[in-house]
Amino acid sequence: MSDSEHFENVVFGGGEAGKYIAWELARAGRRMAVIERGLIGGSCPNIACLPSKNVIRSAKVAELFRHAAKYGLRTGPATTDMNGVRRRKREMVEGMIAIHQKRFAADGLEFVLGEGRFIAPKTIEVRLAEGGTRRLEGERVFLNLGTRATIPDIPGLAAAAPLTHIEALELDRLPGHLIVLGGGYVGLEMAQAFRRFGSRVTIIQRGPQLAAHEDPDVAEAIRTMFIEDGIDVVLGAETLAVEGHSGDRIQLRLRTAEGEQVLDGSELLVSVGRTPNTQGIGLDVAGVELDSRGYVKVNERLEASAPGVWAMGECAGSPQFTHVAFDDFRVVRDNLAGRERTTRDRLVPFCMFTDPELARVGMNESAAQRGGIPYRVAKIPMTSVLRARSIGETRGFMKALIDTRSDRLLGFTMLGAEAGEVVAVVQMAMLAGLPYTGLRDAILTHPTMAEGLNVLFSNVPPLPAA
């Protein structure tokens, strides 16, 4: 075995936060190494955010084609070519990988492809993808380990070789009956996409509603839309056992309020949460402590328990969004430069890319009620937004929470077309400390989805009398 190679900085995991801290330090002339298991550029451009949105776009085109007559267009029968869907996705991914490879090479850092494991504090042994091993020692180490899809301990589930989002995005065939275990963001996005491609789809959700962290009216609207689209939704269902093999024939035994039942399908997609990639890599040897869920313990500057070690992104328990991982990079970068920046009180937006999209920033009603925070609520259907009427996308609603003691914006939720773009407008207003009246009275372009904010905030109840 070779002697340790010394670097000023070693990044363990080349995802969103890891690659940006590597590029930043390499440009500053620091001796820099990145250890990556296999996804050049991280999960987002390879197997997660961008590929899934690529496939979802193909499903949107299929849906528009199916309803072309509504738009005055005559078309013939159409079928889904899953090979073509996958080819389009792969071409995008290959282009993203090429961009990352060029960037890593240009910045002159050492990119090491292989499986890493701590063998001593700040010392990582890497089993190289091309064979052999290397031992890297860093003065500073940055952990960007990511997460993976959780496979729950259900009898027969692992043996059934279920799909995760990774395998689902690589399908070259159309499932006859796709069963989706889990009604969170990934499960809902994939369920709708495959239904639009032509699969029969059933969603199994253990809890009482889809999108468990959202308000009941949001969850019910999504459930109603999915049922309208021909997706079966089973709520309050515990999966007792799984038999068969995904891709051939799969059978789930369920316990519901109506009693036990058996559900047959052709493929099974598991989407019930994420597990941090922190086990089996020697973090205990490195002196890095984990919390009770297996995430790296960090402070608000993302410093781990071991000196000279930082953790970023999902492995640090940060909200599981690429845009948050990027901000984790900025927190670490600024603190390394002597500037104070923390993860405290971040205003984190999100968008679930169902159709229509679900986007939120700040509190929803459920969170406000749990925190005992009094609020006023304004809500309008998307039919009140003229842009939605003009493009024929009127499903959903906008909702805002306003403080009862002032005109401060507490939160905004939109289930509607282009919600991911509209939420940014409200987020900017919240960051600037604008009262809701700033959006109510703003001159917004007509006809756009954002113009609906004029209507929404005109419906805020007045402040209660003193």
Secondary structure, 3 states (H helix, E strand, C coil): CCCCEEEEEEEECCCHHHHHHHHHHHHCCCCEEEEECCCCCCHHHHCCHHHHHHHHHHHHHHHHHHCHHHHCCCCCCCCCCHHHHHHHHHHHHHHHHHHHHHHHHHCCCEEEEEEEEEEECCEEEEEECCCCEEEEEEEEEEECCCEEECCCCCCCCHHHCCECHHHHCCCCCCCCEEEEECCCHHHHHHHHHHHHHCCEEEEECCCCCCCCCCCHHHHHHHHHHHHHCCCEEECCCEEEEEEEECCCEEEEEEEECCEEEEEEECEEEECCCEEECCCCCCCCCCCCCECCCCCECCCCCCECCCCCEEECHHHHCCCCCHHHHHHHHHHHHHHHCCCCCCCCCCCCCEEECCCCEEEEEECCHHHHHHCCCCEEEEEEEHHHCHHHHHHCCCCCEEEEEEECCCCEEEEEEEEECCHHHHHHHHHHHHHCCCEHHHHHCCCCCCCCCCCHHHHHHCCCCCCCCC
